[in-house]
C-alpha cells in the first residue's frame, strides 16, 4: 500500500506537468536531491523519505498555467511571469485540507518553494525561518536541477558554476 501510495503521488506529479517533456526526469532528480539534502541536514531516514515523496508535488499547480506561458521558449513578459508565479498558489489549493502528513508537507512545499531567504521571493514574500524548512530545501534542489539540466530556453550549466551561484545566493535566495 505504501509503494502504491508513493507511486500514485509521483504519477500525479508527472500528469500535472505532462505537457513538458523533461518533467518526469526533473521530478525524479529534484526529489532525490531534496531527500539527500534533508538527510545531510540530520533528518531521520523516515522524514527524509517523506521529503522524497512530498517534493514531487512542488509544481502540481502548473496544471493551472496556460500552455502558451508554461511552454514558451524564451523570456516571459512581466504579465506572463505573474501568471507563472500563481502555480505556487494553485498547488497549495490543490493540496490543501488533507489529513495526511505527506500531503500536508507537499502543500507547504508547493506554496513556499519559490520564496527566498531575504524575502524577495513569491507568492507571499516570506523571509528567513518563516519559510517552511521543506520549502527551503526544495528551493535549493529545484534551482540546482534547473541550472544543471538543459531546458527549452537554456543549455545546462556545469555543476561547479551552479554551486558557485548557490554559494553566492546563501543568505539571500537560499538558507545559509
C-alpha positions as CSV (number, residue, x, y, z in Angstrom):
1,X,0.0,0.0,0.0
2,X,2.8,2.3,0.8
3,X,4.5,1.7,-2.5
4,X,1.2,2.2,-4.3
5,X,0.6,5.5,-2.4
6,X,4.1,6.9,-3.3
7,X,3.8,5.7,-6.9
8,X,0.4,7.4,-7.3
9,X,1.9,10.7,-5.9
10,X,4.7,10.5,-8.4
11,X,2.4,9.7,-11.3
12,X,0.0,12.6,-10.4
13,X,3.0,14.9,-10.3
14,X,4.1,13.8,-13.8
15,X,0.5,14.1,-15.1
16,X,0.2,17.7,-13.8
17,X,3.2,18.6,-15.9
18,X,2.6,16.2,-18.8
19,X,2.9,18.9,-21.4
20,X,6.6,19.4,-20.5
21,X,8.9,16.7,-22.0
22,X,11.5,16.8,-19.3
23,X,9.2,16.8,-16.3
24,X,9.5,13.1,-15.2
25,X,13.2,13.2,-15.1
26,X,13.2,16.6,-13.4
27,X,10.8,15.3,-10.7
28,X,13.0,12.3,-10.0
29,X,16.2,14.3,-9.8
30,X,14.9,17.1,-7.6
31,X,13.1,14.8,-5.3
32,X,16.2,12.8,-4.8
33,X,18.3,15.9,-4.3
34,X,15.7,17.1,-1.7
35,X,15.9,13.9,0.2
36,X,19.7,13.9,0.2
37,X,19.8,17.5,1.4
38,X,17.3,16.6,4.2
39,X,19.4,13.6,5.2
40,X,22.6,15.6,5.2
41,X,20.9,18.1,7.5
42,X,20.3,15.4,10.0
43,X,16.7,14.4,9.2
44,X,15.8,10.8,10.1
45,X,15.6,8.2,7.3
46,X,11.8,8.2,7.7
47,X,11.4,12.0,7.4
48,X,13.9,12.1,4.5
49,X,11.8,9.5,2.8
50,X,8.7,11.7,3.3
51,X,10.6,14.5,1.6
52,X,11.5,12.2,-1.3
53,X,7.7,11.6,-1.8
54,X,6.3,15.0,-0.9
55,X,8.7,17.1,-3.1
56,X,7.5,15.8,-6.5
57,X,4.2,17.7,-5.9
58,X,6.1,21.1,-5.7
59,X,4.9,22.2,-9.2
60,X,1.5,20.5,-9.3
61,X,-0.1,23.9,-9.6
62,X,1.4,24.2,-13.1
63,X,-1.7,22.3,-14.2
64,X,-3.5,25.7,-14.0
65,X,-1.0,27.6,-16.2
66,X,-1.7,28.1,-19.9
67,X,0.5,26.2,-22.4
68,X,1.4,29.5,-24.1
69,X,3.1,30.6,-20.8
70,X,4.3,27.2,-19.5
71,X,5.9,26.1,-22.7
72,X,7.1,29.4,-24.0
73,X,10.7,29.2,-25.3
74,X,12.4,32.3,-24.1
75,X,11.9,35.0,-21.6
76,X,8.4,35.6,-20.2
77,X,6.8,39.0,-20.2
78,X,6.1,40.5,-16.8
79,X,2.4,39.6,-17.2
80,X,3.3,36.0,-18.2
81,X,5.7,35.7,-15.3
82,X,2.9,36.9,-12.9
83,X,0.7,34.1,-14.3
84,X,3.5,31.6,-13.9
85,X,4.0,32.6,-10.3
86,X,0.5,31.6,-9.5
87,X,1.4,27.9,-9.8
88,X,2.5,28.1,-6.2
89,X,-0.9,29.2,-5.1
90,X,-2.7,26.7,-7.3
91,X,-0.6,23.9,-6.0
92,X,-1.3,24.8,-2.4
93,X,-5.0,25.0,-3.2
94,X,-4.9,21.5,-4.8
95,X,-3.1,20.0,-1.8
96,X,-4.9,21.9,1.0
97,X,-7.0,20.4,3.7
98,X,-5.5,16.9,3.6
99,X,-5.3,14.9,6.9
100,X,-2.3,13.0,5.5
101,X,1.1,14.4,6.8
102,X,2.8,13.6,3.5
103,X,0.3,15.8,1.6
104,X,0.5,18.5,4.2
105,X,4.3,18.6,3.6
106,X,3.6,18.7,-0.1
107,X,1.3,21.7,0.4
108,X,4.0,23.5,2.4
109,X,6.4,22.8,-0.4
110,X,4.1,23.9,-3.2
111,X,3.4,27.3,-1.6
112,X,6.9,28.1,-0.4
113,X,9.5,26.6,-2.9
114,X,9.9,30.0,-4.7
115,X,10.2,32.1,-1.5
116,X,13.7,33.5,-1.0
117,X,15.5,33.7,2.3
118,X,15.8,37.5,2.0
119,X,12.1,37.9,1.5
120,X,12.2,38.8,-2.2
121,X,10.5,35.5,-3.4
122,X,6.9,34.7,-4.2
123,X,4.0,34.3,-3.6
124,X,4.0,35.6,-0.1
125,X,7.4,37.3,0.2
126,X,8.2,35.1,3.3
127,X,11.6,35.6,4.8
128,X,14.1,33.5,6.7
129,X,12.9,30.9,9.1
130,X,9.2,31.9,8.3
131,X,9.7,29.8,5.1
132,X,8.9,26.2,5.9
133,X,12.2,24.2,6.0
134,X,10.7,21.8,3.4
135,X,10.3,24.8,1.0
136,X,13.8,26.0,1.7
137,X,15.2,22.5,0.9
138,X,13.2,22.1,-2.3
139,X,14.1,25.6,-3.5
140,X,17.7,24.6,-3.4
141,X,17.2,21.3,-5.1
142,X,14.9,22.8,-7.7
143,X,17.3,25.6,-8.7
144,X,20.3,23.2,-8.8
145,X,18.4,20.9,-11.1
146,X,17.2,23.7,-13.3
147,X,20.7,25.1,-13.6
148,X,22.4,21.8,-14.4
149,X,20.0,20.4,-17.0
150,X,19.1,21.6,-20.5
151,X,15.8,23.4,-20.7
152,X,14.0,24.7,-23.8
153,X,15.3,28.2,-23.1
154,X,18.9,27.4,-21.9
155,X,21.9,25.0,-22.0
156,X,22.9,23.1,-18.9
157,X,25.4,24.7,-16.6
158,X,28.5,22.8,-15.3
159,X,28.0,21.7,-11.7
160,X,30.8,23.9,-10.5
161,X,29.2,27.0,-11.9
162,X,25.8,26.0,-10.4
163,X,27.4,25.5,-7.0
164,X,29.1,28.9,-7.2
165,X,25.8,30.6,-7.9
166,X,24.2,28.7,-5.0
167,X,27.0,29.8,-2.6
168,X,26.6,33.4,-3.8
169,X,22.9,33.1,-3.0
170,X,23.5,31.9,0.5
171,X,21.5,34.1,2.9
172,X,19.8,35.8,0.0
173,X,18.0,33.3,-2.2
174,X,18.9,30.3,0.0
175,X,19.0,29.5,3.7
176,X,22.7,29.6,4.6
